[in-house]
Amino acid sequence: MEPSPERSRSPMSSRLITEPPVRQDSEAWFRALAETTSIAMFVFNADRYLYANRAAAELTGYSTAELLTFTPWQLTHPDFQPLVRERITARLRGEAVPNRAEIKIVTRDGRERWVELTAALFGTDHGEPTGLGTAVDVTERRIAEEALRESGARLEQEKDRAQVTLASIGDGVIRTDAEGLIDYMNPVAERLTGWTAAEACGQPVMSIFQVVEEATRKPLPNPVERCLQEGRVVELPGYAVLTRRDGSEFAIRDSVAPVRDRDGRILGTVLVFKDVTQLRGLEREMIWLARHDHLTGLINRREFEKRLRQSLSTAHEEGRRHALFYLDLDEFKVVNDTCGHLAGDEMLKQVTALLKSRLRNVDTLARLGGDEFGVLLEDVAAEDAREIGNHLRLAVKRFRFAWQERTFEIGVSIGLVPITPDSLDMAQLLSAADAACYVAKEGGRNRMHEYQLNDSALAERYGEMQWIYRIQQAFAEHRFCLYHQPIVPLLARGSEPPLAEIFIRMIDEEGRIATPGDFIPAAERYHLIASIDRWVIHAAFVALACRTLSHGDDTCFAINLSGQSLGDDAFLGYVLEEIEATGVAPSRVCFEITETAAVSNLAQAVEFIGTLKHLGCRFILDDFGSGLSSFAYLKNLNVDFLKIDGAFVRDMLGSTVQRALVESIHQIGQVMGIRTIAESVENRETLEILLEIGVDYAQGYGIAMPEPLS
């Protein structure tokens, strides 16, 4: 067995977005908002719809699944496709273009409907801009407007009929004469303005229709006056806020159209406005969810990276200096595992409040995922950044989390990266901060590590991170293979089958063999070791089944298992399925488990060993003697072999203490009826001592080198 350290934390990662580009923990809220409204809503990029709600399906006649195969302008009537394509493309580029338009669409059954279309920049999906669009069916209103525009030149009974129509629609309608004085209001306009038609008639429109710009709260210019002057349809840009007579407010969209006689003379105007307060609230909520973490209310990784990119730009262009912190809570998993996720969530909210109270108003705090936070300090000297970082660390160390009569003490590991005019791109900044945080955690936790050039600890971390990609590529390109090394008996045992240990090897990009010591530590650190274990089991079972059939070989092969696999509740089922699928004889399979992994996952280890021994598999307890509680736990583990830690075996020649340790382990094995294996046997002298002690088996380079299992 070639040991490697256990991983203590996971690297940064990003989620693949295949639905609305919001955080995973906000997705349920996003869907609830979108699916309960009667307004058609879409999320789109330049090529296709990414999401459509039920109202969109009802409006168009297509299913939501069908809509996701369309381009954002595919449903548009041919007369309006150039306009829609141009505005959507410009909006995704971030250009200031009108965010709404009235267009025709063609439904699945071929009907033409007028809709009021809006589009706003929503966020990014893997760096690609995305938009949020809404579509409101205004067909009835358009028909009514047309009727009203023609009513000035028709007989009185036609005018009455148009007004009856206007009274029945859901939009507010105000008609003015050529002087801009009101001469008609429908019931919806009365309700939204707080004025009755009788009170409003004869008054200037802006005395009744009081609107301000949503963001600045400044009064908007008179749209009726502009319509009369220019003789065309006028739309107020963006959202306007209508102040009702009693002081209450509504978010509205409005447009004003001229009313002409048959000779083209302007007789007045028609002002049509719609209450979009609910829609505007939904849009704000979804934009917020796309930029924030729902649990803590902090900005999320995407928004944090946006602000970090801006700070990096000011450092490059203006010479300003900032600082980036990457924070990882220590012992968060203990709270989650012992008290449940509700406790973990509550602790995260309390820690968020604690961190915010220790930061300046100009600083940015974000939740990057799980128990990881980011802090961006703008315009701060390096000495001040270190002081702030230590204040944060001490505040978390002194914090006590209480949950159901239990109290937990936690800490935080912090990676600090200065942002200077010489800093590289954002990805490298985040990578350096994550690596510095990891070094702080590995150094004993509750520490802060500052990134510096030529940092040997960070260089080692980066080297391990490179193995992630290399391991994944080796899987994709089938560049793993198996080796085996004999485990020879030192005493004559005629009835015992031969033993051998299986090792995995990786063939690198240049065709060279990479040993487990090169890539297994990184695989364990980044949780790829479970995938490697499963690959080894499948490949070994297939190879052993074939060797039995073709060579009549009865060697029992030992397969190493990691602590991560042993702690996986689904792993035992996988092994049982592979035994059945490959037809390998269980008597030819021996699993090798390290003492540390067995003790750390004792309940799972006992079940795993018991189930597979019942089928005929055997077990080796590896690195025995390296733990402080080796003998105490041994009675709970029904293993067949003890493999004595190689460190003891190698040092026997020059140390009587080490020899005594090897003898005591062998004696314990004899008392319990467990045979012993000495690993790392590299010379004849060591082998002779093992023979004197009476150890049952030996393994090492001094006996036989590993060879391909073929």
ChimeraX attribute file (.defattr): number of C-alpha atoms within 10 A of each C-alpha:
attribute: neighborCount
match mode: 1-to-1
recipient: residues
	/A:1	21
	/A:2	13
	/A:3	13
	/A:4	17
	/A:5	10
	/A:6	18
	/A:7	15
	/A:8	13
	/A:9	14
	/A:10	10
	/A:11	12
	/A:12	12
	/A:13	8
	/A:14	10
	/A:15	9
	/A:16	9
	/A:17	14
	/A:18	9
	/A:19	15
	/A:20	25
	/A:21	25
	/A:22	26
	/A:23	21
	/A:24	16
	/A:25	14
	/A:26	18
	/A:27	18
	/A:28	12
	/A:29	16
	/A:30	22
	/A:31	14
	/A:32	10
	/A:33	17
	/A:34	22
	/A:35	17
	/A:36	11
	/A:37	15
	/A:38	15
	/A:39	21
	/A:40	22
	/A:41	26
	/A:42	24
	/A:43	25
	/A:44	29
	/A:45	22
	/A:46	18
	/A:47	12
	/A:48	16
	/A:49	26
	/A:50	24
	/A:51	20
	/A:52	25
	/A:53	22
	/A:54	18
	/A:55	21
	/A:56	23
	/A:57	19
	/A:58	15
	/A:59	19
	/A:60	21
	/A:61	17
	/A:62	16
	/A:63	15
	/A:64	18
	/A:65	12
	/A:66	12
	/A:67	23
	/A:68	19
	/A:69	13
	/A:70	15
	/A:71	17
	/A:72	25
	/A:73	21
	/A:74	16
	/A:75	16
	/A:76	22
	/A:77	18
	/A:78	13
	/A:79	11
	/A:80	14
	/A:81	18
	/A:82	12
	/A:83	14
	/A:84	21
	/A:85	17
	/A:86	12
	/A:87	20
	/A:88	26
	/A:89	16
	/A:90	14
	/A:91	21
	/A:92	21
	/A:93	14
	/A:94	12
	/A:95	12
	/A:96	9
	/A:97	15
	/A:98	16
	/A:99	17
	/A:100	22
	/A:101	16
	/A:102	17
	/A:103	21
	/A:104	23
	/A:105	24
	/A:106	17
	/A:107	18
	/A:108	14
	/A:109	9
	/A:110	10
	/A:111	11
	/A:112	15
	/A:113	19
	/A:114	20
	/A:115	21
	/A:116	16
	/A:117	20
	/A:118	20
	/A:119	24
	/A:120	22
	/A:121	21
	/A:122	24
	/A:123	23
	/A:124	18
	/A:125	19
	/A:126	13
	/A:127	8
	/A:128	11
	/A:129	17
	/A:130	25
	/A:131	25
	/A:132	22
	/A:133	23
	/A:134	20
	/A:135	22
	/A:136	18
	/A:137	19
	/A:138	20
	/A:139	17
	/A:140	17
	/A:141	21
	/A:142	15
	/A:143	14
	/A:144	22
	/A:145	21
	/A:146	14
	/A:147	19
	/A:148	24
	/A:149	23
	/A:150	17
	/A:151	21
	/A:152	18
	/A:153	16
	/A:154	14
	/A:155	9
	/A:156	11
	/A:157	10
	/A:158	16
	/A:159	18
	/A:160	13
	/A:161	15
	/A:162	20
	/A:163	19
	/A:164	13
	/A:165	18
	/A:166	25
	/A:167	18
	/A:168	14
	/A:169	16
	/A:170	17
	/A:171	21
	/A:172	24
	/A:173	26
	/A:174	28
	/A:175	26
	/A:176	24
	/A:177	20
	/A:178	18
	/A:179	15
	/A:180	21
	/A:181	21
	/A:182	26
	/A:183	18
	/A:184	19
	/A:185	25
	/A:186	22
	/A:187	20
	/A:188	21
	/A:189	26
	/A:190	20
	/A:191	13
	/A:192	22
	/A:193	24
	/A:194	18
	/A:195	19
	/A:196	16
	/A:197	17
	/A:198	12
	/A:199	11
	/A:200	22
	/A:201	19
	/A:202	16
	/A:203	14
	/A:204	17
	/A:205	23
	/A:206	17
	/A:207	10
	/A:208	23
	/A:209	20
	/A:210	17
	/A:211	22
	/A:212	17
	/A:213	18
	/A:214	16
	/A:215	10
	/A:216	7
	/A:217	11
	/A:218	10
	/A:219	13
	/A:220	16
	/A:221	13
	/A:222	15
	/A:223	22
	/A:224	29
	/A:225	18
	/A:226	14
	/A:227	23
	/A:228	23
	/A:229	10
	/A:230	11
	/A:231	18
	/A:232	14
	/A:233	17
	/A:234	19
	/A:235	18
	/A:236	18
	/A:237	15
	/A:238	17
	/A:239	19
	/A:240	22
	/A:241	23
	/A:242	24
	/A:243	19
	/A:244	19
	/A:245	15
	/A:246	9
	/A:247	9
	/A:248	12
	/A:249	15
	/A:250	19
	/A:251	22
	/A:252	22
	/A:253	21
	/A:254	20
	/A:255	17
	/A:256	24
	/A:257	23
	/A:258	26
	/A:259	27
	/A:260	19
	/A:261	15
	/A:262	10
	/A:263	7
	/A:264	10
	/A:265	12
	/A:266	18
	/A:267	17
	/A:268	25
	/A:269	30
	/A:270	24
	/A:271	25
	/A:272	19
	/A:273	21
	/A:274	18
	/A:275	20
	/A:276	17
	/A:277	16
	/A:278	13
	/A:279	19
	/A:280	15
	/A:281	13
	/A:282	16
	/A:283	20
	/A:284	12
	/A:285	14
	/A:286	23
	/A:287	18
	/A:288	18
	/A:289	23
	/A:290	25
	/A:291	22
	/A:292	24
	/A:293	22
	/A:294	19
	/A:295	13
	/A:296	18
	/A:297	15
	/A:298	21
	/A:299	22
	/A:300	24
	/A:301	20
	/A:302	22
	/A:303	18
	/A:304	22
	/A:305	19
	/A:306	12
	/A:307	14
	/A:308	24
	/A:309	16
	/A:310	13
	/A:311	23
	/A:312	26
	/A:313	18
	/A:314	19
	/A:315	20
	/A:316	17
	/A:317	10
	/A:318	10
	/A:319	14
	/A:320	18
	/A:321	21
	/A:322	23
	/A:323	24
	/A:324	24
	/A:325	28
	/A:326	27
	/A:327	29
	/A:328	27
	/A:329	22
	/A:330	21
	/A:331	15
	/A:332	19
	/A:333	15
	/A:334	13
	/A:335	22
	/A:336	15
	/A:337	11
	/A:338	10
	/A:339	14
	/A:340	12
	/A:341	13
	/A:342	12
	/A:343	18
	/A:344	22
	/A:345	17
	/A:346	16
	/A:347	21
	/A:348	21
	/A:349	15
	/A:350	15
	/A:351	20
	/A:352	18
	/A:353	12
	/A:354	15
	/A:355	17
	/A:356	17
	/A:357	12
	/A:358	13
	/A:359	18
	/A:360	11
	/A:361	8
	/A:362	10
	/A:363	14
	/A:364	19
	/A:365	20
	/A:366	25
	/A:367	24
	/A:368	25
	/A:369	17
	/A:370	13
	/A:371	19
	/A:372	19
	/A:373	21
	/A:374	25
	/A:375	23
	/A:376	24
	/A:377	24
	/A:378	21
	/A:379	17
	/A:380	18
	/A:381	15
	/A:382	17
	/A:383	9
	/A:384	12
	/A:385	22
	/A:386	19
	/A:387	11
	/A:388	17
	/A:389	24
	/A:390	16
	/A:391	15
	/A:392	22
	/A:393	21
	/A:394	15
	/A:395	17
	/A:396	21
	/A:397	15
	/A:398	11
	/A:399	15
	/A:400	16
	/A:401	18
	/A:402	13
	/A:403	15
	/A:404	7
	/A:405	5
	/A:406	10
	/A:407	11
	/A:408	14
	/A:409	15
	/A:410	18
	/A:411	22
	/A:412	26
	/A:413	27
	/A:414	33
	/A:415	27
	/A:416	28
	/A:417	26
	/A:418	23
	/A:419	29
	/A:420	19
	/A:421	17
	/A:422	11
	/A:423	16
	/A:424	12
	/A:425	11
	/A:426	18
	/A:427	11
	/A:428	11
	/A:429	21
	/A:430	20
	/A:431	17
	/A:432	24
	/A:433	26
	/A:434	27
	/A:435	27
	/A:436	29
	/A:437	29
	/A:438	27
	/A:439	24
	/A:440	24
	/A:441	24
	/A:442	16
	/A:443	14
	/A:444	9
	/A:445	19
	/A:446	21
	/A:447	20
	/A:448	26
	/A:449	23
	/A:450	19
	/A:451	21
	/A:452	13
	/A:453	7
	/A:454	8
	/A:455	12
	/A:456	10
	/A:457	16
	/A:458	22
	/A:459	14
	/A:460	12
	/A:461	18
	/A:462	14
	/A:463	11
	/A:464	19
	/A:465	18
	/A:466	12
	/A:467	18
	/A:468	18
	/A:469	11
	/A:470	15
	/A:471	21
	/A:472	13
	/A:473	14
	/A:474	16
	/A:475	15
	/A:476	10
	/A:477	11
	/A:478	11
	/A:479	16
	/A:480	20
	/A:481	18
	/A:482	18
	/A:483	17
	/A:484	21
	/A:485	22
	/A:486	23
	/A:487	22
	/A:488	18
	/A:489	18
	/A:490	16
	/A:491	11
	/A:492	8
	/A:493	10
	/A:494	7
	/A:495	6
	/A:496	10
	/A:497	14
	/A:498	17
	/A:499	21
	/A:500	20
	/A:501	20
	/A:502	25
	/A:503	23
	/A:504	22
	/A:505	21
	/A:506	22
	/A:507	16
	/A:508	16
	/A:509	12
	/A:510	6
	/A:511	9
	/A:512	10
	/A:513	14
	/A:514	14
	/A:515	15
	/A:516	18
	/A:517	12
	/A:518	14
	/A:519	20
	/A:520	23
	/A:521	21
	/A:522	25
	/A:523	24
	/A:524	20
	/A:525	20
	/A:526	19
	/A:527	20
	/A:528	17
	/A:529	21
	/A:530	19
	/A:531	12
	/A:532	20
	/A:533	19
	/A:534	17
	/A:535	15
	/A:536	21
	/A:537	21
	/A:538	17
	/A:539	16
	/A:540	25
	/A:541	24
	/A:542	17
	/A:543	16
	/A:544	24
	/A:545	18
	/A:546	17
	/A:547	17
	/A:548	15
	/A:549	9
	/A:550	9
	/A:551	8
	/A:552	10
	/A:553	15
	/A:554	15
	/A:555	18
	/A:556	23
	/A:557	25
	/A:558	27
	/A:559	24
	/A:560	22
	/A:561	21
	/A:562	21
	/A:563	22
	/A:564	19
	/A:565	21
	/A:566	22
	/A:567	19
	/A:568	13
	/A:569	11
	/A:570	10
	/A:571	18
	/A:572	20
	/A:573	11
	/A:574	13
	/A:575	17
	/A:576	14
	/A:577	13
	/A:578	18
	/A:579	19
	/A:580	11
	/A:581	12
	/A:582	17
	/A:583	14
	/A:584	20
	/A:585	18
	/A:586	19
	/A:587	16
	/A:588	22
	/A:589	25
	/A:590	25
	/A:591	22
	/A:592	25
	/A:593	26
	/A:594	22
	/A:595	25
	/A:596	20
	/A:597	20
	/A:598	22
	/A:599	20
	/A:600	15
	/A:601	16
	/A:602	18
	/A:603	14
	/A:604	19
	/A:605	22
	/A:606	16
	/A:607	13
	/A:608	18
	/A:609	19
	/A:610	15
	/A:611	14
	/A:612	19
	/A:613	19
	/A:614	10
	/A:615	13
	/A:616	13
	/A:617	20
	/A:618	23
	/A:619	21
	/A:620	25
	/A:621	25
	/A:622	28
	/A:623	25
	/A:624	25
	/A:625	21
	/A:626	16
	/A:627	12
	/A:628	8
	/A:629	12
	/A:630	16
	/A:631	14
	/A:632	8
	/A:633	14
	/A:634	19
	/A:635	10
	/A:636	13
	/A:637	18
	/A:638	17
	/A:639	22
	/A:640	18
	/A:641	22
	/A:642	27
	/A:643	26
	/A:644	25
	/A:645	23
	/A:646	23
	/A:647	14
	/A:648	23
	/A:649	22
	/A:650	19
	/A:651	14
	/A:652	19
	/A:653	13
	/A:654	9
	/A:655	11
	/A:656	11
	/A:657	12
	/A:658	17
	/A:659	19
	/A:660	14
	/A:661	16
	/A:662	24
	/A:663	17
	/A:664	14
	/A:665	20
	/A:666	25
	/A:667	18
	/A:668	16
	/A:669	19
	/A:670	15
	/A:671	9
	/A:672	12
	/A:673	12
	/A:674	18
	/A:675	20
	/A:676	27
	/A:677	26
	/A:678	28
	/A:679	23
	/A:680	20
	/A:681	20
	/A:682	16
	/A:683	13
	/A:684	11
	/A:685	11
	/A:686	19
	/A:687	21
	/A:688	12
	/A:689	15
	/A:690	24
	/A:691	14
	/A:692	9
	/A:693	16
	/A:694	16
	/A:695	25
	/A:696	22
	/A:697	22
	/A:698	24
	/A:699	25
	/A:700	20
	/A:701	14
	/A:702	14
	/A:703	17
	/A:704	15
	/A:705	12
	/A:706	16
	/A:707	13
	/A:708	13
	/A:709	16
	/A:710	11
